[in-house]
Amino acid sequence: MSALIVLIIIAAIIIFILYPRERKEVPQVPQITPQISISIDFSIKNTCDGQDVSPRISWSGIPDGTKSLAIIVEDPDAPGGLFVHWVIYNIDPSLKGLPEGIPKEGRVEGIGLQGINSFGRIGYGGPCPPRGSTHRYIFRIYALKEAILLGPGASRDDLLKAMENKIIAVGETTVKYGR
């Protein structure tokens, strides 16, 4: 009986080696020298342990010629891999920041469009790491040479693909939150 189990395990290993599963190519974050300064007014209010509202964000250093801004917030420390907390795009580049508590709607008047986060919802979803752990939350802003041709509800990957060859500057900052 145990010889049969060993044989099955060996066969499974050989199959996985000879026939690896195809991996879907996920667009990577472009490597551009950060030029935009971004700061986050972050507190427990912006987490699942608080009111789960988006934080106030401010930025400077948006280059001339910028037609649109986009922000992606990610947790690279999530147990299941990269976890997306916010996707917001087609932000007016004349804005100097975003107020706290952006409504969780696809289209926010005077702000821009929001996409789907890894919670499966539109808008901001605050940090909620497992108890006993501290995670990093990367806030990345992109200055774009044109608006993104996506409607509300785009995913991170959709946005990254749509931004290809349109990024003129990037900035990022990281906040940590633990429970």
N, C-alpha and C positions, 0 to 999 in steps of 0.2 A: 504494500500500500504506500509506504513512504517513498519507495523508488518511483512509483507512478507520479507522486506529487513533485518530486525533484525533476522528473522528466518533463512535466507540464511547465514548471518554472523555467527550465532551460529553453524549452520551445518558445515560451512567451518572450524571453530575453532576445533570442535569435530573431524572432519576428519583428520586435521593436527596433533592433539594430539594422536589419535588412530593409524594413519598410517603415521608416520614420513617418510620423504624421506630418502632413503639410501644415506649415505655420502661416497664418494670415499675416501679411506684412502690415505692421502698424506704423503710421507716419511718426517719425521722430521729431523732437523739438529741434528746430534749426539752431545751428551754432553761430550766433552773431554776437559780436562784442557788445555787452550791455552798455547802453548809453543813457537810458532813462533812469532817473532816480524815483523810487517808489517807496512810500511808507504806509504802514497799516496801523490803524488805531484798534488794537485787538484786545478783547477781554472775554471773560467767561460768558458774557451776554451773547457772544458770537459763536457759541458752541451748543451742542445738544444738552449740556448741563445748564444752559441759560435759556435765552429766548430764541436761539438759532436764527438770528438776524445777521445779514451781511455786515461786515465792518466798514467803517469809514476808511476810504483809501484816498491818498493824495499822491500826485506825481509832478515832476518837472523835467525839463530837458527834452520835450517832444520836438523832434526836428522839423524844420520848415518842409513843406511839401507833404506832410502827413495828412491823409484824407480820412482816416478811420483808426480807431484803437480797439484792441481786444485784450481780454484778461482771462487767463486760465489758472485755477487754483487746484493743486494736486497734493496728495499725500503719498510719497514714495515708500512709506514704512508700513502701509496697510498689510495685514496678514495674507490677503489674497492677491497682492501685487498692487500696482498703481491704482489709486482711488481718486476720482475726479470729484471735487467739491463745488466747482463753479465754472461755467463757461458763459462769458458775456462778450458781445462783439458789436461792431458797427457803432461804437461809442464816438460821439462827436469829439474831435481832437482839440476843440477850443475849451473843453472842460478841463479843470485843474485837478479833478478828483471825482469821487462818487460819495454820496452821503451814506450814512449808516441806514440799514433797513430797506434796501431795494426790494420792491414787491416781487413776489415769486410768480411772475407772469412772463409769457414769451416776449411780448413787446412792451417796453416801459417808456412811455412818452418822455422825451427830453434826455433819455439815457442811452438806449440801444435795444438790442435783442439778446435774449438769454437762451442758452441751450440746456440740454439734459445732463444732469450730474450722475454719478455712479449709484445714487439712491434711486435712480429712475424717475426723478422729478425735475421740473424746470426750475431754474434759479439756484440760489445759494443753498447749500446744505452744510451746516457747520461741522467742525471737527468733533469726533466721537470715538476716540481710540479705545481699545479694550482696557478695562481697569488694570492698573498696575503697569501701564506702558506710557511712554511719551513719544509722540510722533512729530515729524516736521511737516509743515504746510507751506508749500512754495507758491507764492503769488507772482505770476509772470505777466508782464504787460508787453504788448507788441504795438509798434507804430507801423501803420500800413500805408502804402502808396495809393491804395484804392479801397473802396468799401467791399465787403464780402458779400457775394451773391448767394446767400443762404437765408432761408426764412427762420423764424423762431424754432427752437427745439433741436438745433444741430448738436451732434456729439463733439467731444474733444477731437477725435480723429477726423471727423468731417471738417471741423474748423482748421485744423493743422493742414489738411490737404488743400483747402480753399485758400489758405494764406501762402502757399508755396510761391516763391518768386515775387511776393508783394511786401515782405518785411523789410523795413529800412532801419529799425532800431528796436532793441529789447531792453527791458529792465526786470530785475527780480529781487525779491526779498523773501526771507523765510521766518515764519513764526513757529514756536514749539508749543504744544499743548499736551498735558498728561492728566491721567485720572488715577 
